[in-house]
């Protein structure tokens, strides 16, 4: 009898985890009614999950499926011994072996019927241990999946910078950060769950010429795909290796007629012969492939091959030439490609079919003609209308006609003139002017020019140095509004983090939940710190501008000594500075001031209600 034990904790209680035979037992170090001894039969264990080897904590999660409970119960054991990793690996291996032994006992029928069924169900659940994609996409799972979050941060640099500037600096919690990005986590989880389907592996393999010699490189995955798509090659391999070495086998295979037959190419009389592979040309790869297909049973109502003897072939039109039986060496490429395409489709695991459903019922339901079924009875709401003529006439026209029928035209004109004023109304002045300078035109052209300028500036910021006919440095300067790249990156980062704080502030402030008062105070502190960060960046921009002015002045003086040409005043001008930073972040600062003002007014109102004997204020003073 195998005995494996380890020192663990369960629900913060110390104890000893033991596997004795087919029973897993946890005994507390200090026996008490609060921590009783727990016994788990191996046949009830449906899944095992262990922390990775790189994790600092060594934990083992055991899922137990009891007959009385519809959902499995999870127990997390934390290993606390100095050799925790070794004990966890030994316990996991022992439990895996015990589960496999229980599976073998259930399939051989050594156990009682009830035990065999329970064990089979447990092993079946253990095989499908990974949760489905629909379970993974729930909000609770996405917020708790740290590996998925780290993977998303590695794929998105901007998001990683925002995460580092907010969560890593303790401005907001990790849960708050991801609570507003569930859609990003869900999209990333769907992207990671997608897998590559099968492909025509023989068509993708190409020889490479090295020093005038054609060489072929095959990976293990490619060999596996060849055997999967062409079982005839697997048969040839099993019958001739190791009489032929593996290198000789593949070298002769890619020069044989068998390869051309499988690829659908025409075999020519001058093709080289091979006494090993040529004897398999008469075999049909389709017969071997059919045995591997997932569809092994077809209902008699759909089995056209099963009742082929009832179909007369002595009369009528002949089938198409591509559908007539012929010799293998004369098979057109279209038939070969169709057969290969069918095999590739069969190898794909269907994601929209319930495998537990009866296959006959599934086939019959797919072939059912819905148009021949009984139409469902429509449920209509009966409307009782007294005068239906009003619904088939222009009621608006009638109502307008009745409304203005009794008005005096002269009186209406006088009222319109009074409403418009005494100044003459020049409609021509309001129309767009046809001139070259949009700035001299009406407000419509000014607004269009402003929007176009903003779009062009945003495009330069996204791809600096890639547009226009000027140099890359001038484009980069225009894209950053004269700020150095380091300062401009700081401006973008403080803009992103400040908007992150504003989002969480308004989410908590407008919720009306008293439990979120602490979050509101935290966000107010972060918003005030953001204003300090903006002031610090503006100060740094002035310092960088002064350094750039000194460098530009020195450069122009050196050019003056060499060329003798005095520099122009515009050459001495340097962009950037605190003025640019304040202009870029002015909407953000306005939003922060508005949020702080709303918080302060709500706080003062709550204090007045408290002093007047009213309700307790929602949030404390920041």
C-alpha positions as CSV (number, residue, x, y, z in Angstrom):
1,X,0.0,0.0,0.0
2,X,1.4,3.4,-1.1
3,X,1.6,6.1,1.6
4,X,2.6,9.7,0.6
5,X,2.3,12.5,3.1
6,X,3.2,16.2,3.3
7,X,2.9,19.1,5.7
8,X,0.2,21.5,4.5
9,X,-2.3,24.2,5.6
10,X,-6.0,24.1,4.8
11,X,-8.0,27.3,5.4
12,X,-5.1,28.7,7.4
13,X,-5.0,25.6,9.6
14,X,-1.9,23.5,9.9
15,X,-2.2,19.8,9.2
16,X,-0.8,16.6,7.5
17,X,-2.0,15.6,4.0
18,X,-1.8,11.8,3.4
19,X,-2.5,9.6,0.5
20,X,-3.1,6.0,1.7
21,X,-4.1,3.6,-1.1
22,X,-7.2,5.2,-2.8
23,X,-8.0,7.6,0.0
24,X,-6.8,11.2,0.5
25,X,-6.8,12.3,4.2
26,X,-6.0,15.6,5.9
27,X,-5.5,15.5,9.6
28,X,-5.1,18.8,11.6
29,X,-2.1,19.3,13.8
30,X,-4.2,20.5,16.7
31,X,-7.5,18.5,16.6
32,X,-10.6,20.6,17.2
33,X,-14.2,20.8,16.3
34,X,-13.4,23.7,14.0
35,X,-10.8,21.7,12.0
36,X,-12.1,18.1,11.7
37,X,-10.3,15.3,9.9
38,X,-11.2,15.3,6.2
39,X,-11.3,12.1,4.1
40,X,-11.6,12.2,0.2
41,X,-11.9,9.0,-1.9
42,X,-9.8,9.2,-5.0
43,X,-12.7,8.2,-7.2
44,X,-14.4,11.6,-6.3
45,X,-11.4,13.7,-7.4
46,X,-12.2,15.3,-10.8
47,X,-9.3,17.6,-11.3
48,X,-5.9,18.7,-9.9
49,X,-4.3,22.1,-10.3
50,X,-0.8,23.0,-9.0
51,X,1.1,26.3,-9.0
52,X,3.9,26.6,-11.5
53,X,7.5,25.9,-10.6
54,X,8.4,29.6,-10.8
55,X,5.8,30.6,-8.2
56,X,7.0,31.4,-4.7
57,X,4.0,29.7,-3.1
58,X,3.6,25.9,-3.5
59,X,-0.1,25.0,-3.5
60,X,-2.3,22.1,-4.8
61,X,-5.9,22.5,-5.6
62,X,-8.1,19.4,-5.5
63,X,-11.6,19.4,-7.0
64,X,-14.0,16.9,-5.4
65,X,-17.3,15.8,-7.0
66,X,-19.7,14.4,-4.5
67,X,-22.9,12.6,-5.5
68,X,-25.1,14.9,-3.5
69,X,-23.6,18.1,-4.9
70,X,-24.1,19.2,-8.5
71,X,-20.9,21.3,-8.7
72,X,-17.4,20.1,-7.6
73,X,-16.0,21.5,-4.3
74,X,-12.4,22.8,-4.3
75,X,-9.8,22.4,-1.5
76,X,-6.6,24.3,-1.6
77,X,-3.6,22.8,0.2
78,X,-0.5,25.0,0.8
79,X,2.7,23.2,1.4
80,X,4.8,24.7,4.2
81,X,7.8,22.4,4.6
82,X,11.3,23.4,3.6
83,X,11.0,20.8,0.8
84,X,7.6,22.0,-0.2
85,X,8.2,21.7,-4.0
86,X,9.4,18.2,-3.8
87,X,6.5,17.1,-1.5
88,X,3.9,18.8,-3.8
89,X,5.3,17.0,-6.9
90,X,5.3,13.7,-5.1
91,X,1.8,14.2,-3.9
92,X,0.6,15.3,-7.4
93,X,2.2,12.3,-9.1
94,X,0.8,9.9,-6.6
95,X,-2.7,11.3,-7.0
96,X,-2.4,11.1,-10.8
97,X,-1.4,7.5,-10.6
98,X,-4.2,6.7,-8.2
99,X,-6.8,8.3,-10.5
100,X,-5.4,6.3,-13.4
101,X,-5.6,3.1,-11.4
102,X,-9.2,3.9,-10.5
103,X,-10.0,4.4,-14.2
104,X,-8.4,1.0,-15.1
105,X,-10.4,-0.7,-12.3
106,X,-13.6,0.8,-13.4
107,X,-13.1,-0.1,-17.1
108,X,-12.2,-3.7,-16.3
109,X,-15.3,-4.2,-14.1
110,X,-13.4,-5.3,-11.0
111,X,-15.4,-2.8,-8.9
112,X,-19.0,-2.9,-8.1
113,X,-21.3,-1.3,-10.7
114,X,-21.9,1.8,-8.6
115,X,-18.2,2.3,-7.9
116,X,-17.3,1.8,-11.6
117,X,-19.8,4.4,-12.7
118,X,-18.6,6.9,-10.2
119,X,-15.0,6.3,-11.1
120,X,-15.7,6.6,-14.8
121,X,-17.5,9.9,-14.2
122,X,-14.6,11.2,-12.1
123,X,-12.0,10.3,-14.8
124,X,-14.1,11.8,-17.6
125,X,-14.4,15.0,-15.6
126,X,-10.6,14.9,-15.0
127,X,-9.9,14.6,-18.7
128,X,-12.0,17.7,-19.4
129,X,-10.3,19.6,-16.6
130,X,-9.8,22.8,-18.5
131,X,-12.9,25.1,-18.3
132,X,-14.7,26.0,-21.4
133,X,-14.2,29.4,-23.1
134,X,-17.7,30.5,-22.0
135,X,-16.7,29.9,-18.3
136,X,-13.4,31.7,-18.8
137,X,-15.1,34.8,-20.2
138,X,-17.2,35.5,-17.0
139,X,-16.3,38.8,-15.2
140,X,-15.2,37.1,-12.0
141,X,-12.8,34.7,-13.8
142,X,-11.4,37.5,-15.9
143,X,-10.7,39.7,-12.9
144,X,-9.0,36.8,-11.0
145,X,-6.9,35.5,-14.0
146,X,-3.5,37.1,-13.3
147,X,-1.8,35.1,-16.1
148,X,-4.3,36.5,-18.6
149,X,-3.8,40.0,-17.3
150,X,0.0,39.7,-17.5
151,X,-0.2,38.4,-21.1
152,X,-2.4,41.4,-22.1
153,X,0.1,43.8,-20.5
154,X,3.0,42.2,-22.4
155,X,1.1,42.6,-25.7
156,X,0.1,46.3,-25.1
157,X,2.9,48.6,-24.2
158,X,0.7,51.7,-23.6
159,X,-1.6,49.7,-21.2
160,X,1.4,48.4,-19.4
161,X,2.8,51.9,-18.8
162,X,-0.6,53.0,-17.5
163,X,-0.7,50.0,-15.2
164,X,2.8,50.7,-13.9
165,X,2.0,54.4,-13.3
166,X,-1.3,53.7,-11.4
167,X,-1.4,50.3,-9.8
168,X,2.4,49.8,-9.2
169,X,2.5,53.2,-7.5
170,X,-0.4,52.3,-5.3
171,X,-2.7,54.9,-6.7
172,X,-5.5,52.5,-7.5
173,X,-5.9,48.8,-6.8
174,X,-5.5,46.0,-9.4
175,X,-9.2,45.2,-9.2
176,X,-10.2,48.7,-9.9
177,X,-7.8,48.9,-12.9
178,X,-9.2,45.8,-14.5
179,X,-12.8,46.5,-13.7
180,X,-13.0,49.0,-16.5
181,X,-11.1,46.8,-19.0
182,X,-13.2,43.6,-18.9
183,X,-13.8,43.9,-22.6
184,X,-10.0,44.0,-23.3
185,X,-9.5,40.9,-21.1
186,X,-12.4,39.1,-22.8
187,X,-11.1,39.9,-26.3
188,X,-7.5,38.7,-25.3
189,X,-8.9,35.5,-23.9
190,X,-10.8,34.7,-27.1
191,X,-7.6,35.5,-29.1
192,X,-5.5,33.1,-27.0
193,X,-8.1,30.3,-27.1
194,X,-8.0,30.2,-30.9
195,X,-5.8,27.5,-32.4
196,X,-4.5,26.9,-35.9
197,X,-6.4,24.4,-37.9
198,X,-4.9,21.7,-40.2
199,X,-3.3,22.6,-43.5
200,X,-2.0,20.8,-46.6
201,X,1.3,19.8,-45.2
202,X,2.7,18.2,-48.4
203,X,2.1,21.4,-50.4
204,X,3.9,23.5,-47.8
205,X,7.2,21.5,-47.7
206,X,9.7,22.9,-50.2
207,X,13.3,21.7,-50.7
208,X,16.2,24.2,-50.2
209,X,19.3,24.2,-52.3
210,X,22.6,24.4,-50.3
211,X,25.9,24.2,-52.2
212,X,24.0,23.0,-55.3
213,X,22.4,20.1,-53.4
214,X,18.7,20.0,-52.7
215,X,18.0,19.4,-49.0
216,X,14.8,18.7,-47.1
217,X,14.1,19.7,-43.5
218,X,11.2,18.1,-41.6
219,X,10.1,18.7,-38.1
220,X,8.3,16.3,-35.9
221,X,5.1,18.3,-36.2
222,X,5.2,18.1,-39.9
223,X,5.8,14.3,-39.8
224,X,2.8,14.0,-37.5
225,X,0.6,16.0,-39.8
226,X,1.7,13.9,-42.8
227,X,0.7,10.7,-41.0
228,X,-2.6,12.3,-39.9
229,X,-3.6,13.5,-43.3
230,X,-2.3,10.5,-45.3
231,X,-2.6,7.3,-43.4
232,X,-1.1,5.5,-46.4
233,X,2.3,7.1,-45.6
234,X,2.0,5.9,-42.1
235,X,1.4,2.3,-43.4
236,X,4.4,2.5,-45.7
237,X,6.5,3.9,-42.8
238,X,5.5,1.1,-40.4
239,X,6.2,-1.6,-43.0
240,X,9.6,-0.4,-44.1
241,X,11.2,1.3,-41.1
242,X,13.7,0.3,-39.6
243,X,14.7,-1.8,-42.7
244,X,15.2,1.6,-44.1
245,X,16.6,4.3,-41.9
246,X,14.4,7.3,-41.2
247,X,16.5,9.6,-43.3
248,X,16.5,7.3,-46.2
249,X,12.8,6.8,-46.0
250,X,11.9,10.5,-46.2
251,X,14.6,11.2,-48.8
252,X,13.2,8.5,-51.1
253,X,9.6,9.4,-50.3
254,X,10.0,13.0,-51.6
255,X,11.4,11.7,-54.8
256,X,8.9,8.9,-55.4
257,X,5.8,8.6,-57.5
258,X,3.8,8.1,-54.4
259,X,4.3,11.7,-53.4
260,X,3.1,12.9,-56.7
261,X,0.0,10.7,-56.4
262,X,-0.9,12.0,-53.0
263,X,-0.4,15.6,-54.1
264,X,-2.6,15.0,-57.2
265,X,0.1,15.6,-59.8
266,X,0.2,13.5,-63.0
267,X,2.7,10.7,-63.0
268,X,5.0,10.8,-66.1
269,X,6.7,7.8,-67.7
270,X,10.2,9.3,-67.1
271,X,9.7,9.7,-63.4
272,X,12.2,7.7,-61.3
273,X,11.1,4.3,-60.1
274,X,11.4,3.0,-56.6
275,X,10.9,-0.6,-55.8
276,X,9.7,0.2,-52.2
277,X,7.2,3.0,-52.8
278,X,5.9,2.0,-56.2
279,X,4.2,-1.1,-54.9
280,X,1.9,1.2,-52.8
281,X,0.6,3.1,-55.8
282,X,-2.3,0.7,-56.3
283,X,-3.5,1.3,-52.8
284,X,-6.1,3.9,-52.2
285,X,-5.3,6.5,-49.5
286,X,-9.0,7.3,-49.3
287,X,-9.8,3.9,-47.8
288,X,-7.3,4.3,-45.0
289,X,-8.4,7.9,-44.4
290,X,-12.0,6.9,-44.1
291,X,-11.1,4.7,-41.1
292,X,-9.6,7.7,-39.4
293,X,-12.6,10.0,-39.9
294,X,-14.7,11.1,-37.1
295,X,-17.9,10.2,-38.9
296,X,-18.1,6.4,-38.5
297,X,-21.9,5.9,-38.4
298,X,-24.4,7.4,-40.8
299,X,-28.2,6.7,-40.4
300,X,-29.7,4.5,-43.1
301,X,-31.9,7.3,-44.2
302,X,-28.8,9.2,-45.3
303,X,-26.5,6.4,-46.3
304,X,-26.4,6.7,-50.0
305,X,-23.5,4.2,-50.3
306,X,-25.4,1.6,-48.3
307,X,-28.3,1.4,-50.8
308,X,-26.2,1.8,-53.9
309,X,-27.3,-1.6,-55.0
310,X,-30.9,-0.3,-55.4
311,X,-29.8,2.4,-57.9
312,X,-29.7,1.3,-61.5
313,X,-26.7,2.4,-63.5
314,X,-27.7,0.8,-66.8
315,X,-29.6,3.8,-68.0
316,X,-29.7,7.5,-67.8
317,X,-26.9,10.0,-68.0
318,X,-23.4,9.0,-66.9
319,X,-21.9,10.8,-63.9
320,X,-19.3,13.5,-64.5
321,X,-15.9,12.3,-65.5
322,X,-14.4,13.4,-62.2
323,X,-16.9,11.2,-60.4
324,X,-16.3,8.0,-62.4
325,X,-14.0,5.3,-61.0
326,X,-10.7,5.2,-62.8
327,X,-7.2,4.0,-62.4
328,X,-5.2,5.6,-59.7
329,X,-2.5,7.0,-62.0
330,X,-5.1,8.8,-64.1
331,X,-7.0,10.4,-61.2
332,X,-7.5,14.1,-61.9
333,X,-6.1,16.6,-59.4
334,X,-9.5,17.9,-58.6
335,X,-10.6,14.6,-57.1
336,X,-7.4,14.4,-55.0
337,X,-7.7,18.0,-53.8
338,X,-11.4,17.4,-52.9
339,X,-10.5,14.3,-51.0
340,X,-7.7,16.1,-49.1
341,X,-10.0,19.0,-48.3
342,X,-12.6,16.7,-46.9
343,X,-10.0,15.1,-44.7
344,X,-8.8,18.5,-43.4
345,X,-12.4,19.4,-42.5
346,X,-12.9,16.0,-40.8
347,X,-9.8,16.7,-38.6
348,X,-11.2,19.9,-37.2
349,X,-12.9,19.4,-33.9
350,X,-16.5,20.8,-34.2
351,X,-17.1,23.5,-31.6
352,X,-20.9,23.9,-32.1
353,X,-21.9,20.2,-31.7
354,X,-22.8,18.6,-28.5
355,X,-20.9,15.3,-28.5
356,X,-23.3,13.7,-26.0
357,X,-26.2,14.1,-28.4
358,X,-27.3,11.0,-30.3
359,X,-25.7,11.1,-33.8
360,X,-28.8,9.8,-35.5
361,X,-30.9,12.5,-34.0
362,X,-28.3,15.1,-34.9
363,X,-28.2,14.0,-38.6
364,X,-31.9,13.9,-38.9
365,X,-32.4,17.3,-37.3
366,X,-29.8,18.8,-39.7
367,X,-31.7,17.3,-42.7
368,X,-35.2,18.3,-41.6
369,X,-37.0,20.6,-44.0
370,X,-38.3,23.4,-41.7
371,X,-40.6,24.8,-44.5
372,X,-42.7,21.6,-44.4
373,X,-43.3,21.9,-40.7
374,X,-46.4,23.3,-39.0
375,X,-46.2,27.1,-38.7
376,X,-46.5,28.3,-35.2
377,X,-49.6,30.2,-34.3
378,X,-49.0,33.9,-34.2
379,X,-49.9,35.8,-31.0
380,X,-51.3,39.1,-32.0
381,X,-52.7,42.0,-30.0
382,X,-56.1,42.9,-31.1
383,X,-56.6,46.7,-31.7
384,X,-60.1,48.1,-31.6
385,X,-60.1,51.2,-33.9
386,X,-63.3,53.2,-34.3
387,X,-62.4,55.4,-37.2
388,X,-59.8,53.8,-39.5
389,X,-60.0,56.6,-42.1
390,X,-57.7,58.8,-40.0
391,X,-54.9,56.3,-40.3
392,X,-54.9,56.4,-44.1
393,X,-54.8,60.1,-44.6
394,X,-52.2,62.8,-44.0
395,X,-53.2,63.9,-40.5
396,X,-50.3,66.3,-40.2
397,X,-51.3,68.2,-43.3
398,X,-54.9,68.5,-42.1
399,X,-53.8,69.6,-38.6
400,X,-51.4,72.2,-40.1
401,X,-54.1,73.4,-42.5
402,X,-56.6,73.8,-39.6
403,X,-54.0,75.5,-37.5
404,X,-53.1,78.3,-39.9
405,X,-56.4,78.6,-41.7
406,X,-57.7,81.5,-39.5
407,X,-54.5,83.6,-39.4
408,X,-54.1,87.0,-41.0
409,X,-51.0,87.1,-43.3
410,X,-50.2,90.8,-42.5
411,X,-50.3,90.1,-38.8
412,X,-48.0,87.1,-39.2
413,X,-45.5,89.2,-41.2
414,X,-45.5,92.0,-38.6
415,X,-44.8,89.5,-35.8
416,X,-42.0,87.9,-37.7
417,X,-40.4,91.3,-38.3
418,X,-40.6,92.2,-34.6
419,X,-39.1,88.8,-33.7
420,X,-36.2,89.3,-36.2
421,X,-35.5,92.9,-35.1
422,X,-35.1,96.1,-37.1
423,X,-31.6,95.2,-38.5
424,X,-31.9,94.0,-42.1
425,X,-31.2,90.2,-42.5
426,X,-28.5,89.5,-45.1
427,X,-28.7,85.9,-45.9
428,X,-25.9,86.1,-48.5
429,X,-23.4,87.1,-45.8
430,X,-24.2,83.8,-44.0
431,X,-23.4,81.7,-47.0
432,X,-19.8,80.3,-47.5
433,X,-17.5,82.6,-49.3
434,X,-15.4,81.5,-52.3
435,X,-11.9,82.6,-51.4
436,X,-8.6,80.9,-50.9
437,X,-8.0,81.8,-47.3
438,X,-10.4,79.7,-45.0
439,X,-9.6,82.0,-42.1
440,X,-11.3,84.9,-43.9
441,X,-14.4,82.9,-44.6
442,X,-17.5,82.3,-42.4
443,X,-17.4,80.3,-39.2
444,X,-18.1,77.1,-41.1
445,X,-14.8,77.3,-42.8
446,X,-13.0,78.2,-39.5
447,X,-14.5,75.2,-37.8
448,X,-13.5,72.9,-40.6
449,X,-10.0,74.3,-40.6
450,X,-9.8,73.7,-36.9
451,X,-11.0,70.1,-37.1
452,X,-8.6,69.4,-40.0
453,X,-5.7,70.9,-38.1
454,X,-6.5,68.7,-35.0
455,X,-6.7,65.6,-37.2
456,X,-3.4,66.4,-38.9
457,X,-1.7,67.1,-35.5
458,X,-3.0,63.8,-34.1
459,X,-1.8,61.9,-37.1
460,X,1.7,63.4,-36.7
461,X,1.7,62.4,-33.0
462,X,0.8,58.8,-33.9
463,X,3.5,58.5,-36.6
464,X,6.2,61.1,-36.1
465,X,8.8,61.5,-38.8
466,X,6.8,59.6,-41.5
467,X,4.7,62.3,-43.2
468,X,5.4,65.5,-45.1
469,X,8.3,66.5,-47.2
470,X,10.5,67.9,-44.4
471,X,13.1,66.0,-42.5
472,X,12.2,63.5,-39.8
473,X,13.5,65.7,-37.0
474,X,11.3,68.6,-38.0
475,X,8.3,66.3,-38.3
476,X,9.0,64.9,-34.9
477,X,9.2,68.4,-33.5
478,X,5.9,69.3,-35.0
479,X,4.3,66.1,-33.7
480,X,5.5,66.9,-30.1
481,X,4.6,70.6,-30.3
482,X,8.2,71.6,-29.7
483,X,8.6,69.5,-26.6
484,X,11.5,67.1,-26.2
485,X,10.4,63.5,-26.7
486,X,11.0,62.6,-23.0
487,X,8.8,65.5,-21.8
488,X,6.2,64.7,-24.4
489,X,6.0,61.1,-23.2
490,X,5.5,62.4,-19.7
491,X,2.7,64.6,-20.9
492,X,1.0,61.6,-22.6
493,X,1.5,59.4,-19.5
494,X,0.1,62.0,-17.0
495,X,-2.8,62.5,-19.4
496,X,-3.6,58.8,-19.4
497,X,-3.2,58.3,-15.7
498,X,-5.3,61.4,-14.8
499,X,-8.2,60.2,-17.0
500,X,-7.9,56.8,-15.3
501,X,-8.3,58.5,-11.9
502,X,-11.2,60.6,-13.2
503,X,-13.0,57.6,-14.5
504,X,-12.8,55.7,-11.2
505,X,-13.7,58.9,-9.3
506,X,-16.9,59.5,-11.1
507,X,-17.8,55.8,-11.1
508,X,-17.5,55.8,-7.3
509,X,-18.9,59.3,-6.7
510,X,-22.0,58.9,-8.8
511,X,-22.7,55.4,-7.4
512,X,-24.2,56.7,-4.2
513,X,-22.7,53.8,-2.3
514,X,-21.5,54.7,1.2
515,X,-19.2,51.7,1.2
516,X,-17.1,53.4,-1.6
517,X,-16.3,56.5,0.4
518,X,-12.8,55.2,0.9
519,X,-12.4,54.9,-2.9
520,X,-13.6,58.4,-3.4
521,X,-11.1,59.8,-0.9
522,X,-8.3,57.8,-2.6
523,X,-9.2,59.1,-6.0
524,X,-9.4,62.7,-4.8
525,X,-5.9,62.4,-3.4
526,X,-4.7,60.9,-6.7
527,X,-6.3,63.8,-8.7
528,X,-4.6,66.4,-6.5
529,X,-1.3,64.6,-7.0
530,X,-2.0,64.6,-10.7
531,X,-2.1,68.4,-10.7
532,X,1.2,68.4,-8.9
533,X,2.6,66.1,-11.6
534,X,1.4,68.4,-14.3
535,X,3.1,71.4,-12.6
536,X,6.3,69.4,-12.3
537,X,6.2,68.5,-16.0
538,X,5.6,72.1,-16.9
539,X,8.7,73.1,-14.8
540,X,10.8,70.4,-16.5
541,X,9.6,71.7,-19.9
542,X,10.8,75.2,-19.1
543,X,14.2,73.8,-18.0
544,X,14.5,71.8,-21.2
545,X,13.5,74.8,-23.2
546,X,16.3,76.9,-21.6
547,X,18.8,74.2,-22.3
548,X,17.7,74.0,-25.9
549,X,17.9,77.8,-26.3
550,X,21.5,77.8,-25.0
551,X,22.4,75.0,-27.3
552,X,20.7,76.7,-30.3
553,X,22.5,80.0,-29.5
554,X,25.9,78.3,-29.3
555,X,25.3,76.5,-32.6
556,X,24.3,79.7,-34.4
557,X,27.3,81.6,-33.0
558,X,29.6,78.9,-34.4
559,X,27.8,79.0,-37.7
560,X,28.3,82.9,-37.7
561,X,32.0,82.5,-37.1
562,X,32.3,80.2,-40.1
563,X,29.9,81.8,-42.6
564,X,29.8,85.4,-41.4
565,X,26.0,85.5,-41.9
566,X,24.1,86.8,-38.9
567,X,21.4,84.5,-37.7
568,X,17.8,85.7,-38.0
569,X,15.6,86.3,-35.1
570,X,13.3,83.4,-36.0
571,X,16.3,81.0,-35.9
572,X,16.7,81.8,-32.3
573,X,13.2,80.9,-31.4
574,X,12.7,77.6,-29.5
575,X,9.3,75.9,-29.0
576,X,8.0,74.0,-26.1
577,X,8.0,75.2,-22.5
578,X,5.4,75.3,-19.8
579,X,3.1,77.2,-22.0
580,X,2.7,74.3,-24.4
581,X,2.3,71.8,-21.6
582,X,-0.4,73.9,-20.0
583,X,-2.2,74.4,-23.3
584,X,-2.1,70.6,-24.1
585,X,-3.4,69.6,-20.6
586,X,-5.8,72.5,-20.1
587,X,-8.9,70.3,-20.7
588,X,-7.6,67.7,-18.4
589,X,-6.9,70.3,-15.6
590,X,-10.4,71.7,-16.1
591,X,-11.9,68.2,-15.7
592,X,-9.8,67.7,-12.5
593,X,-10.9,71.0,-11.1
594,X,-14.5,70.2,-11.9
595,X,-14.3,66.9,-10.1
596,X,-12.6,68.4,-7.0
597,X,-15.2,71.2,-7.0
598,X,-18.0,68.7,-7.0
599,X,-16.4,66.6,-4.3
600,X,-15.8,69.7,-2.1
601,X,-19.4,70.9,-2.5
602,X,-20.8,67.5,-1.7
603,X,-18.5,67.3,1.3
604,X,-19.6,70.7,2.6
605,X,-23.2,69.8,2.1
606,X,-22.8,66.6,4.0
607,X,-21.0,68.4,6.8
608,X,-23.9,70.9,7.1
609,X,-26.4,68.1,7.2
610,X,-24.3,66.4,9.9
611,X,-24.1,69.6,12.0
612,X,-27.8,70.1,11.6
613,X,-28.5,66.6,12.9
614,X,-29.0,65.1,9.5
615,X,-27.7,61.9,8.0
616,X,-24.1,60.8,8.2
617,X,-21.9,62.1,5.4
618,X,-21.1,59.7,2.6
619,X,-17.3,60.4,2.6
620,X,-14.9,61.7,5.1
621,X,-12.6,64.6,4.5
622,X,-9.7,64.0,2.2
